[in-house]
Amino acid sequence: MNIKPLADNVVIKATEAEETTKGGIILTSAAKEKPQIAQVVAVGPGGIVDGKEVKMTVNVGDKVLAAKYAGTEIKIDGEEYVILRQNDILAIVE
């Protein structure tokens, strides 16, 4: 199934959460933080949103840093995705 976001929405797939700390401590699933770095899976066309012209600046395949609790989590075909607005993306990770 394909997801085609509308307006200035972006679909991202989170990277795996770290399982060990830098010091080597193994984390349980309850102690893992929600990952903020994700890969862009689909990008909406932009256009007029709330009366303003929105140009999309992210592309499919970009690694991005998203706001921690932004977007709506969805599950399709056993995969977890987040749909959020472009302005909830804080940076592109290079």
C-alpha positions in Angstrom: 0.0 0.0 0.0 1.3 3.5 -0.9 0.8 6.6 1.2 0.4 9.8 -0.7 0.3 12.8 1.7 -1.7 15.9 0.9 -0.7 19.6 1.1 2.4 20.2 3.3 2.3 16.8 5.0 5.3 14.5 5.0 5.4 10.7 5.8 8.5 9.6 7.8 9.7 6.3 9.1 11.7 6.4 12.3 15.1 4.9 12.6 15.7 2.2 15.2 16.1 3.5 18.8 19.5 3.0 20.4 19.7 -0.2 22.4 22.8 0.7 24.3 24.1 3.9 25.8 27.5 5.4 24.9 28.8 3.8 28.2 27.7 0.3 27.1 24.6 0.0 29.2 21.9 -2.1 27.5 18.4 -0.4 27.6 15.1 -2.1 28.1 12.3 -1.3 25.6 10.6 0.8 28.2 13.8 3.0 28.7 14.3 3.7 25.0 13.5 7.2 23.9 11.4 7.8 20.8 13.9 8.3 18.0 13.9 11.8 16.5 15.9 11.0 13.3 13.8 9.5 10.6 13.8 8.9 6.8 11.3 10.7 4.6 9.1 8.1 2.8 6.7 10.5 1.0 6.2 14.2 0.5 3.0 16.1 -0.2 2.8 18.6 -3.1 2.8 21.8 -1.0 0.7 24.6 -2.5 -1.6 27.0 -0.6 -1.9 26.0 3.1 -3.8 28.2 5.5 -3.7 31.0 2.9 0.0 30.9 2.4 2.2 29.5 -0.3 4.1 26.4 1.0 7.1 25.2 -1.0 8.3 21.7 0.0 12.0 21.7 1.0 12.4 18.0 2.0 12.6 15.1 -0.5 12.0 11.4 -0.4 15.0 9.7 1.1 16.2 12.7 3.2 17.2 11.9 6.8 15.4 14.5 9.0 15.2 15.5 12.6 11.6 15.8 13.7 10.0 17.4 16.7 9.8 14.8 19.5 6.0 14.5 19.8 4.9 15.8 16.4 2.6 14.1 14.0 0.2 11.2 13.9 1.6 7.6 14.2 0.1 5.1 11.8 0.7 1.4 11.1 0.4 0.1 7.6 1.3 -3.5 6.5 3.1 -4.0 9.8 5.3 -0.9 9.4 5.1 2.1 11.6 5.1 5.6 10.1 4.5 9.2 11.2 2.6 11.8 9.2 3.5 15.3 10.1 3.5 18.8 8.6 6.7 20.1 7.1 7.0 22.8 9.7 7.4 20.0 12.4 10.7 18.9 10.7 13.5 20.7 12.5 16.4 19.9 10.2 17.8 17.8 7.5 20.6 15.5 8.7 23.6 15.2 6.3 
